Amino acid sequence: MKTIIVLTFFGILGCTFCHVPTGPEGCRDVYNQAKSDFDLRKFFTGSWYLTYAKHRNHTADCVKFDGTANPFQIKYEVKRALRPTTN
């Protein structure tokens, strides 16, 4: 019973002093400051490519995003390519 009380006390104490990250210091707040004539459908129409490779001799992911305006959809396709290993 003493163990439960002590663990509960330290749990509450830990939550009291925990730090909640709010973002990098010194950055401007850009919330709701988008371009006034921003056209979401025009921006996301077409193909976007995203490539991610963490290590040189591991697989590389290539993601293709296709956006359409009518109806508004964003589809994606992931292609994995094996990179050759060099010794």
C-alpha distances in whole Angstrom, upper triangle without the diagonal:
4,5,5,6,9,10,11,13,15,15,17,18,20,21,23,25,26,30,31,35,38,41,43,44,48,48,50,49,51,49,52,54,56,60,61,64,61,62,59,61,63,61,59,62,63,62,59,58,55,55,51,51,49,50,54,54,51,52,53,52,55,54,57,56,59,59,62,62,63,61,58,57,55,55,54,55,53,56,54,57,56,57,59,58,60,60
4,5,5,6,9,10,11,12,14,15,16,18,20,21,23,24,28,30,33,36,39,41,42,46,47,49,48,50,48,51,54,56,59,61,63,61,62,59,61,64,61,59,63,64,62,59,58,55,54,51,51,48,50,53,53,51,52,53,52,55,54,57,57,60,60,62,63,64,62,59,57,56,56,55,56,54,56,55,57,56,57,59,58,59,59
4,5,5,6,8,10,11,12,14,15,16,18,20,21,22,26,28,31,34,37,39,40,44,45,47,46,48,46,49,52,53,57,59,61,59,59,56,59,61,58,56,60,61,59,56,55,51,51,48,47,45,46,50,50,47,49,50,49,52,51,54,54,57,57,59,60,61,59,57,55,53,53,52,52,50,52,51,53,53,54,55,54,56,55
4,6,5,6,9,10,10,12,14,15,16,18,20,21,25,26,30,33,35,38,39,42,43,45,44,46,44,47,49,51,55,56,59,56,57,54,56,58,56,54,57,58,57,54,53,50,50,46,47,44,46,49,49,47,48,49,48,50,49,52,52,54,54,57,58,59,56,54,52,51,51,50,50,49,51,50,52,52,53,55,54,56,56
4,6,5,6,9,10,11,12,14,15,17,19,20,24,26,29,32,35,37,38,42,42,44,43,45,44,46,49,51,55,56,59,56,57,54,57,59,56,55,58,59,58,55,54,51,51,48,48,46,47,51,51,49,50,51,50,52,51,54,53,56,56,58,59,60,57,55,53,52,52,51,52,51,53,52,54,54,55,57,56,58,58
4,5,5,6,9,10,10,12,14,15,17,18,22,24,28,31,33,35,36,40,41,43,42,44,43,46,48,50,54,56,58,56,57,54,57,59,56,54,58,59,57,54,53,50,50,47,47,44,45,49,49,47,48,49,48,51,50,53,52,55,55,58,59,60,58,55,53,52,52,51,52,50,52,51,53,53,53,55,54,56,56
4,5,5,6,9,10,10,12,14,16,16,20,22,25,28,31,33,34,38,39,41,39,42,40,43,46,47,51,53,55,53,54,51,53,55,53,51,54,55,54,51,50,46,46,43,43,40,42,46,46,44,45,45,45,47,46,49,49,52,52,54,55,57,54,51,50,48,48,47,48,46,48,47,49,49,50,52,50,52,52
4,6,5,6,8,10,11,12,15,15,19,21,24,27,30,32,33,37,38,39,38,40,39,41,44,46,49,51,54,51,52,49,52,54,51,50,53,54,53,50,49,46,46,43,44,41,43,47,47,45,46,46,45,47,46,49,48,51,51,53,54,55,53,50,48,47,47,46,48,46,49,47,50,50,51,53,52,54,54
4,5,5,6,9,10,11,13,14,18,20,24,27,30,32,32,36,37,39,37,40,38,41,44,46,50,51,54,52,53,50,53,55,52,51,55,56,54,51,51,48,48,45,45,42,44,48,49,46,47,48,47,49,48,51,50,53,52,55,55,57,54,52,50,49,49,48,50,48,50,49,52,52,52,55,53,55,55
4,5,5,6,9,10,11,12,16,18,21,25,27,29,30,34,35,37,36,38,37,40,42,44,48,50,53,50,52,49,51,53,50,49,53,54,52,49,48,45,45,42,42,39,41,45,45,43,44,45,44,46,46,48,48,51,51,53,54,55,53,50,49,47,48,46,47,46,48,47,49,49,49,52,50,52,52
4,5,5,6,9,10,11,14,16,19,22,25,28,29,32,33,35,34,36,34,37,40,42,45,47,50,47,48,46,48,50,47,46,50,51,49,46,45,42,42,39,40,37,39,43,44,41,42,42,41,44,43,45,44,47,47,50,50,52,50,47,45,44,44,43,44,43,45,44,46,46,47,50,48,50,51
4,5,5,6,9,10,14,15,19,22,25,27,28,31,32,34,32,35,33,36,39,41,44,46,49,46,48,45,48,50,47,46,50,51,50,47,46,43,44,41,42,39,41,45,46,44,44,44,43,45,44,46,45,48,48,50,50,52,50,47,46,44,45,44,46,44,47,46,49,49,50,52,51,53,53
4,6,5,7,9,12,15,18,21,24,26,26,30,31,33,32,35,34,37,39,41,45,47,49,47,49,46,49,51,48,47,51,52,51,48,47,44,44,41,42,39,41,45,46,44,45,45,44,46,45,47,46,49,49,51,52,54,52,48,47,46,46,45,47,45,48,47,49,49,50,52,51,53,53
4,5,6,6,10,12,16,19,21,23,24,28,29,31,30,32,31,35,37,39,42,44,47,45,46,44,46,48,45,44,48,49,47,44,44,40,40,37,38,35,37,41,42,40,41,41,40,42,41,44,43,46,46,49,49,51,49,46,44,43,43,42,44,42,44,43,45,46,46,48,47,49,49
4,6,5,9,10,14,17,20,22,23,26,27,29,28,30,29,32,34,36,40,42,44,42,43,41,44,46,43,42,45,47,45,42,42,39,39,36,37,35,37,41,42,40,40,40,39,41,40,42,41,44,43,46,46,48,46,43,42,40,41,40,42,40,43,42,45,45,46,48,47,49,50
4,6,9,11,15,17,20,22,22,26,27,29,27,30,29,32,34,36,40,42,45,43,44,42,45,47,44,43,47,49,47,44,44,41,42,39,40,37,40,43,45,43,43,43,42,44,42,45,43,46,45,48,48,50,48,45,44,42,44,43,44,43,46,45,48,48,48,51,50,52,53
4,7,10,13,15,18,20,20,23,25,27,26,29,28,31,33,36,39,41,44,42,44,42,45,46,43,43,47,48,46,43,43,40,40,37,38,35,38,41,43,41,42,41,40,42,41,44,43,45,45,48,48,50,48,45,44,42,43,42,44,42,45,44,46,47,47,49,48,50,50
4,7,10,13,15,17,18,22,23,25,24,27,26,29,31,33,37,39,41,39,41,39,42,43,40,39,43,44,43,40,39,36,36,34,34,32,34,38,39,38,38,38,37,38,37,40,39,42,42,44,45,47,45,42,40,39,40,39,40,39,41,40,42,43,43,46,45,46,47
4,6,9,12,14,14,18,19,21,20,23,23,26,28,30,33,36,38,36,38,36,39,40,37,37,41,42,40,37,37,34,34,31,32,30,33,36,38,36,37,36,35,36,35,38,37,40,39,42,42,45,43,40,38,36,38,37,38,37,39,39,41,41,41,44,43,45,46
4,6,9,12,13,17,17,19,18,20,19,23,25,27,30,32,35,33,35,32,35,37,34,33,37,38,37,34,34,31,32,29,31,29,32,35,37,35,35,34,33,34,33,35,34,36,36,38,39,41,39,36,35,33,34,34,35,34,37,37,39,40,40,43,42,44,45
4,6,8,10,14,14,16,15,17,17,21,22,24,28,30,33,30,32,30,33,34,31,31,35,36,34,31,31,28,29,27,28,26,29,32,34,33,33,31,30,31,30,32,31,34,33,36,37,39,38,34,33,31,33,32,33,32,35,34,36,37,37,40,40,42,43
4,7,9,11,11,13,11,14,14,17,19,21,24,27,29,27,29,27,31,32,29,29,33,34,33,30,30,27,29,27,29,27,30,34,36,34,34,32,31,31,30,32,30,33,32,34,34,37,36,32,32,30,32,31,33,32,35,35,37,38,38,42,41,43,45
4,6,9,8,10,10,12,13,17,17,19,22,25,28,25,28,26,29,30,27,27,31,32,31,27,27,25,26,24,26,25,28,31,33,32,32,30,28,29,28,29,28,31,30,33,33,36,35,31,30,28,30,29,31,30,33,33,35,36,36,39,39,40,42
4,6,6,10,11,13,15,18,18,20,23,26,28,26,29,27,31,31,27,28,32,33,31,28,28,25,26,24,26,24,27,30,33,32,32,30,29,29,28,30,29,32,31,34,35,38,37,33,32,30,32,31,33,31,33,33,35,36,36,38,38,39,41
4,6,9,11,14,15,19,19,21,24,27,29,28,31,29,33,33,30,31,34,35,34,31,31,28,29,28,29,28,30,33,36,35,35,33,32,33,32,34,32,35,34,37,37,40,40,36,35,33,35,34,36,35,37,37,39,40,39,42,41,42,44
4,7,9,12,15,18,17,19,22,25,28,26,29,29,32,32,29,30,34,35,34,31,31,29,30,29,31,29,32,35,38,37,37,35,34,34,33,34,33,35,34,37,37,40,40,36,36,34,36,35,37,36,38,38,40,41,40,43,43,44,45
4,6,9,12,15,14,16,18,21,24,23,26,25,28,28,25,26,30,31,31,27,28,26,27,26,28,28,31,33,36,35,35,32,31,31,30,31,29,32,31,33,33,36,36,32,32,30,32,32,34,33,35,36,37,39,38,41,41,42,44
4,6,9,12,11,13,15,18,21,20,23,23,26,27,23,25,29,30,30,27,28,27,28,28,30,30,33,35,39,37,37,34,33,32,30,31,29,31,30,32,31,35,34,31,31,29,32,32,34,34,36,37,39,41,40,43,44,45,47
4,6,9,9,11,14,17,20,19,22,21,25,25,22,24,28,30,30,27,28,27,29,29,31,31,34,37,39,38,37,34,33,32,30,31,28,30,28,30,30,33,32,29,29,28,30,30,33,33,36,37,39,41,41,44,45,46,48
4,6,5,8,11,13,16,15,18,17,21,22,19,20,24,26,26,24,26,25,27,27,30,30,34,36,39,37,36,33,31,30,28,28,26,27,25,27,26,29,29,25,26,25,28,28,31,31,34,35,37,40,40,43,44,45,48
4,5,8,11,13,16,15,17,17,20,21,19,20,24,26,27,25,26,25,28,28,31,31,35,37,40,38,36,34,31,30,28,28,25,27,24,26,25,28,27,24,24,24,27,27,30,31,34,35,38,40,40,44,45,47,49
4,6,9,10,13,12,15,14,18,19,17,19,22,25,26,24,27,26,29,30,33,33,37,39,42,40,38,35,33,31,29,28,25,26,23,25,23,25,25,22,23,23,26,27,31,32,35,37,39,42,42,46,47,49,52
4,7,8,11,11,14,15,18,19,17,19,22,25,26,24,26,26,29,30,33,33,37,39,42,40,38,35,33,31,29,28,26,26,24,25,23,26,26,23,24,24,27,28,31,32,35,37,39,42,42,45,47,48,51
4,6,9,7,11,11,15,15,13,15,18,21,22,21,23,23,27,28,31,32,36,37,40,38,36,33,31,29,26,25,22,23,20,22,20,23,23,20,21,21,24,25,29,30,33,35,37,40,40,43,45,47,50
4,6,5,9,11,14,13,12,15,18,20,22,21,24,24,27,29,32,34,37,39,41,40,38,34,32,30,27,26,23,23,20,21,19,22,23,20,22,22,25,26,29,31,33,36,38,41,41,44,46,48,51
4,6,9,11,14,14,14,17,19,22,24,23,27,27,31,32,36,37,41,42,45,43,41,38,35,33,30,28,25,25,22,22,20,22,23,20,23,23,27,28,32,33,36,39,41,44,44,47,49,51,54
4,6,10,12,11,11,15,16,19,22,22,25,26,30,32,35,37,41,42,44,43,40,37,34,32,29,27,24,23,20,19,17,19,21,18,21,21,25,27,30,32,35,37,39,43,43,47,49,50,54
4,6,9,9,8,11,13,16,19,18,22,23,26,28,32,34,37,38,41,39,37,33,30,28,25,23,20,19,16,17,14,17,18,16,18,18,21,23,26,28,31,34,36,39,39,43,45,47,50
4,6,5,6,9,10,14,16,17,20,22,26,28,32,34,37,38,40,38,36,32,29,27,24,21,18,17,13,13,11,14,15,12,15,15,19,21,24,27,29,32,34,38,39,42,44,47,50
4,6,5,6,9,12,14,15,18,19,23,25,29,31,35,36,38,36,33,30,26,24,21,19,15,14,11,11,9,12,13,9,11,12,16,18,21,24,26,29,32,35,36,40,42,44,48
4,5,5,6,10,13,14,18,20,23,26,30,32,35,36,38,36,33,30,26,23,20,18,14,12,8,8,5,9,10,7,9,10,14,16,20,23,25,29,31,35,36,39,42,44,48
4,6,5,9,12,13,17,19,23,26,29,32,35,36,38,36,33,29,26,23,20,17,14,12,9,9,7,11,13,10,12,12,16,18,21,23,26,29,31,34,35,39,41,44,47
4,6,8,10,11,14,16,20,22,26,28,32,33,35,33,30,27,24,21,18,15,12,12,9,10,9,13,14,11,12,12,15,16,19,21,24,27,28,32,33,36,38,41,44
4,6,8,9,12,14,18,20,24,27,30,31,33,30,28,24,21,18,15,13,9,8,5,7,8,11,12,9,9,8,11,12,16,18,21,24,26,29,30,34,36,39,42
4,7,9,13,15,19,22,26,29,32,32,34,32,29,25,22,19,16,13,10,7,5,5,6,10,11,9,9,9,11,13,16,19,21,24,26,30,31,34,37,40,43
4,7,10,14,17,20,24,27,29,30,31,29,26,23,20,16,14,10,8,6,5,7,9,12,14,12,11,10,11,12,14,17,18,22,23,27,28,31,34,37,40
4,7,10,13,17,20,23,26,26,27,26,22,19,16,13,10,7,6,5,6,9,12,15,16,14,12,10,10,9,11,13,15,18,19,23,24,28,30,33,36
4,7,10,13,17,20,23,23,25,23,20,17,14,10,8,6,5,7,8,12,14,18,18,15,13,10,10,9,11,12,14,16,18,21,22,26,28,31,34
4,7,10,13,17,19,20,21,19,16,13,10,7,6,5,6,9,12,15,18,21,21,19,16,13,12,9,10,10,11,13,14,18,18,22,25,27,30
4,7,10,13,16,17,19,17,14,11,8,6,5,6,8,12,14,18,20,23,23,20,18,14,13,10,10,9,11,12,13,16,17,21,23,25,28
4,7,10,13,13,15,13,11,7,6,4,6,9,11,15,17,21,24,27,27,24,21,17,16,13,12,10,10,10,11,13,13,17,19,21,25
4,7,10,11,13,11,9,6,5,6,8,12,14,18,20,24,27,29,29,26,23,19,18,15,14,11,11,10,11,13,12,16,17,20,23
4,6,7,9,7,7,5,6,9,11,15,17,21,24,27,30,33,32,30,27,23,21,18,16,13,12,10,10,11,10,13,14,16,19
4,7,9,7,8,8,9,12,14,18,20,24,26,30,33,36,35,32,29,25,24,20,19,16,15,13,13,13,12,14,14,16,19
4,6,6,8,9,11,14,17,21,23,27,30,33,36,39,38,35,32,28,27,23,21,18,17,14,13,12,10,12,11,13,15
4,6,8,9,12,15,18,21,24,27,30,34,37,40,39,37,34,30,28,24,22,19,17,14,12,10,8,9,8,10,12
4,7,9,13,15,19,22,25,28,32,35,38,41,40,38,34,31,29,25,22,19,16,13,11,8,6,7,5,8,10
4,7,10,13,16,20,23,26,29,33,36,38,37,35,32,28,26,22,19,16,14,10,9,7,6,8,8,11,14
4,7,10,13,16,19,23,26,29,33,35,34,32,28,25,22,18,16,12,10,6,6,5,6,9,10,14,17
4,7,10,13,16,20,23,26,30,32,31,29,26,22,20,16,14,10,8,6,5,7,7,11,13,16,19
4,6,10,13,16,19,23,26,28,28,25,22,18,16,12,10,7,6,5,7,9,11,14,16,19,22
4,7,10,13,16,20,23,26,25,23,20,16,14,10,8,6,5,6,8,11,12,16,19,21,25
4,7,10,13,17,20,22,22,19,16,12,10,7,6,5,6,9,11,15,16,20,22,25,28
4,7,10,13,17,19,19,17,14,10,8,5,5,7,8,11,14,17,19,22,25,28,31
4,7,10,13,16,15,13,10,7,6,4,7,9,12,15,17,21,22,26,29,31,35
4,7,10,13,13,11,8,6,5,6,9,12,14,18,20,24,25,29,32,34,38
4,7,9,10,7,6,4,6,9,12,15,18,21,23,27,29,32,35,38,41
4,6,7,6,5,7,9,12,15,18,21,24,27,30,32,35,38,41,45
4,5,4,7,9,12,15,18,21,24,28,30,34,35,39,42,44,48
3,5,8,11,13,17,20,23,26,29,32,36,38,41,44,47,50
4,6,10,12,16,19,22,25,29,31,35,37,41,43,46,50
4,7,10,14,17,20,24,27,30,33,35,39,41,44,48
4,6,10,13,17,20,23,26,30,32,35,38,41,44
4,7,10,13,17,20,23,26,28,32,34,37,41
4,7,10,14,17,20,23,26,29,32,35,38
4,7,10,13,16,20,22,26,28,31,35
4,7,10,13,17,19,23,25,28,32
4,7,10,13,16,19,22,25,28
4,7,10,13,16,19,22,25
4,7,9,13,15,19,22
4,6,10,12,16,19
4,6,9,12,16
4,6,9,13
4,7,10
4,7
4
